[in-house]
Amino acid sequence: MDTILPFFVLCLTSFFSLTNPLGTMPLFLTMTHEMTEDDRKQIAKRATFVAFVILVGFTILGQVIFKIFGLSSNGFRVAGGIIIFNIGYNMLQARYSSAKVDPGGVKTAVNDISITPLAIPMICGPGAIAQGIVLMEEADGIGKKLALLAAIIVVFILIYVILRASSRLNKILGETGINVMMRLMGLILMVIAVEIFVGGAQPILASIIHAGIDFIQ
């Protein structure tokens, strides 16, 4: 229990930052400003559900994907750390990450905005998927794996609540409040990204050094 609770908090904070519901809120309001409250509710519900299913699917099946494509978990940590760091850096500047937002896609009236661009890639972007796979790899034991899934469930409940209350939250927080929250979450993400990157780079560098020593000998 001493290790499960900190792991749960890590999962909770990282996924909340990566899914960035406060950053998604302005886009959600813009795309649904002419819709009724019932329509907004349905879009928020569907977007949250679709993103949840995709993230949980990649989190659980990530190791299977590694085996099929012959990928290294350490290599994925390095790549995931770079992606998450980039997202965090852009959030620290209080702007959307170019890896998550496609302005052209927003303007071209897609058939169902709850799936694209809200669920993918706004809520469930490459950073969240990478983090899910990495954390599942690091979750040693059933307790941590359940804590990871519980954290994802809690985060997506919060996402749905925030999207449903987006009109009121936008008035309460204002642009300044939302920017402050985005900067804070961006800083947290950058710290997490460095930890992930180092955790993947160390074994790779160690294997290269050992291979070099063996070659010299």
DAPE-V176639 format. One record per residue. N is the residue number from 1. PHI is phi in whole degrees, -180 to 180 (none if undefined). Layout:
BEGIN
n=<N N>
phi=<PHI PHI>
END
This chain:
BEGIN
n=<1 2 3 4 5 6 7 8 9 10 11 12 13 14 15 16 17 18 19 20 21 22 23 24 25 26 27 28 29 30 31 32 33 34 35 36 37 38 39 40 41 42 43 44 45 46 47 48 49 50 51 52 53 54 55 56 57 58 59 60 61 62 63 64 65 66 67 68 69 70 71 72 73 74 75 76 77 78 79 80 81 82 83 84 85 86 87 88 89 90 91 92 93 94 95 96 97 98 99 100 101 102 103 104 105 106 107 108 109 110 111 112 113 114 115 116 117 118 119 120 121 122 123 124 125 126 127 128 129 130 131 132 133 134 135 136 137 138 139 140 141 142 143 144 145 146 147 148 149 150 151 152 153 154 155 156 157 158 159 160 161 162 163 164 165 166 167 168 169 170 171 172 173 174 175 176 177 178 179 180 181 182 183 184 185 186 187 188 189 190 191 192 193 194 195 196 197 198 199 200 201 202 203 204 205 206 207 208 209 210 211 212 213 214 215 216 217>
phi=<none -65 -97 -71 -64 -60 -65 -63 -64 -60 -62 -62 -67 -69 -69 -64 -70 -72 -74 50 -63 -68 -76 -76 -54 -60 -65 -60 -66 -66 -78 -119 -66 -98 -96 -78 -63 -65 -64 -61 -62 -65 -66 -62 -65 -70 -61 -64 -65 -62 -63 -62 -62 -65 -66 -64 -61 -68 -64 -77 -96 -57 -67 -65 -62 -57 -67 -64 -96 65 -89 -96 -65 -68 -63 -68 -61 -63 -64 -64 -62 -65 -62 -66 -63 -64 -63 -62 -63 -66 -68 -64 -87 59 -139 -69 -76 -65 -78 -114 -119 -115 -57 -64 -66 -70 -79 -88 1 -72 -62 -140 -69 -68 -91 -132 -101 -70 -66 -128 -107 -65 -83 -106 -98 -62 -65 -65 -64 -62 -65 -61 -67 -65 -66 -66 -66 -82 -76 -90 116 -64 -62 -70 -64 -67 -63 -63 -66 -64 -63 -62 -61 -61 -61 -74 -64 -63 -61 -63 -62 -66 -64 -67 -100 -60 -62 -72 -64 -63 -72 -72 -77 72 -63 -65 -63 -66 -63 -63 -63 -64 -65 -64 -66 -63 -64 -61 -63 -64 -65 -62 -62 -63 -62 -65 -61 -63 -61 -88 -74 -58 -63 -65 -64 -63 -67 -65 -63 -63 -66 -66 -64 -63 -66 -66 -70>
END
